[in-house]
Amino acid sequence: MTLFLYGTLRHLDLLEVVLGRRPAADELTPAVLDHAAVTWVAGESYPMIRLGLPDAQATGLLLSGLSAEDRARLDFYEGGFGYDVVDVTTSAGDAQMYLPGPQVGPPGAPFDLDTWVADWGGLSVEAACEVMRHMGVRPATEVARMFPAIRKRAGSRLRAGQKPTGGTGRIEFDSRHLAYADFYALEDFTLRTETFDGDMTPPLRRAVFHGMDAALVLPYDPVRDRVLLVEQARLGPIARGDAGAWQLEPIAGHVDPGETPEEAARREAQEEARLDLQSLELVAEAYASPGGSTDFFYIYVGIADLPDGSDGVAGLESEGENIRSHLLDFDDFMARLDAQQLSVAPLVLAGYWLARHRDRLRSA
């Protein structure tokens, strides 16, 4: 069984994750498909192939010697996105190919694999690791629906690998099981960790909540000496049975694939409060609850212009957001903090950071 690869699966690190093995050199043959062109999907981070173009050629690889297991893994990886399998004749022989359906498009610029690897390769490999863990557990169409959240979790793991935040030591996993996954995920595992005398702990059964990295920003106007808080119903207090489920908090949102935490903070300020931030002051990069959650916060104070009337109701209707913003004078804000009337930890942290740095921000 032979497959013509024209897009991201030409990246061998990704192909290895999908197949569960590294293809041998003699299984891969350069090939050209006439009357076809590979382009970016406009505005997206992945390619498409177009057929029936008289003067075009698509370069790729023939992957031969595929077992039934190989093909099942490839079909699962591609299967949730509406691809059809078609027969093609390439310069290196006959093969089959995954052809995107009419829902994919419109086409953009010519696709360049090296550019994709530099910009998206690491994220895609990390996301594929989670995708393939669902094989045999969930249908491919359900995994495709979860794919945006999977990519956000992959981005969180990449950032974690690039900047360790604490000490190091040996960690050994005896078992890992993804017990639940959708917008968030829950993983059960048994592990052993190195002790401070150099030994290893006995096997420990634990579970962790897989969240996503988030950017949080407290807007502050140093001229008017006021802050802006947002209010919305929050699931944590609802599930805990808190009658005060509508919480005052900083502007916040997940860091999307391909953007930095700073870009996420500025985007969320626009979406949740229609604010343009002049600059960002980093308060902390910190875990929310490292004992049982991967949630990691990039917390900022954002310098902004907050005149009367800049509060109101905003949020993305497509995400079910209904968010009301409030303007508070600094003294009122601090009085509420000191009276324990604000219960969202990143807001408390940002508030006391602001109290420490307020004079500097006002003098600037």
Order of alpha helices (4+ residues) and beta strands (2+ residues): beta-alpha-beta-beta-beta-beta-alpha-beta-beta-beta-alpha-alpha-alpha-beta-beta-beta-beta-beta-alpha-beta-beta-alpha-beta-beta-beta-beta-alpha-alpha
